[in-house]
Amino acid sequence: QVQLVEFGGGLVQAGGSLRLSCAASGTIFSPNAMGWYRQAPGKQREWVAVITARDSTNYADSVKGRFAISRDNAKNTVYLQMNSLKPEDTGVYYCKLDTGWRGLYWGQGTQVTVSS
C-alpha cells in the first residue's frame, strides 16, 4: 500500500512564495516519476510539473520560471517551490507517484490560495 501526503499549502499574497512537500510511504518501486497537478474551482485538474527518476524536470508553461520541482529519494519526498505566486495559481495541489505498470498513486491534495 502506497500513501502520499502533501504539506505546505496555505494562504499567501500575490508575489509571495510557498513550498509544497509530498512524502510517499509504503512499498515504492523504482524507477519512478513524481509530479504535481492542481485543480482550480470549477476547472479540470491540470499538470504542473514532473521530475523523473533521473532528475529530469519539465513544467507547464504557466509556471515555467516561477516554480521548481525537486526530490529527495532517500526520503521518498518531492517538493514544489513556488515563487512569484499569482491569484491564478490558486487551487488544490496534488502530488502523483508514477511507478509505471506497477501503479499510479495520488495524494489527498493541499489547498493553495493566492490573494490579489
Secondary structure, 3 states (H helix, E strand, C coil): CCEEEEECCEEEECCCCEEEEEEEECCCCCCCEEEEEEECCCCCCEEEEEECCCCCEEECCCCCCCEEEEEEHHHCEEEEEECCCCHHHCEEEEEEEECHHHCEEECCCEEEEEEC
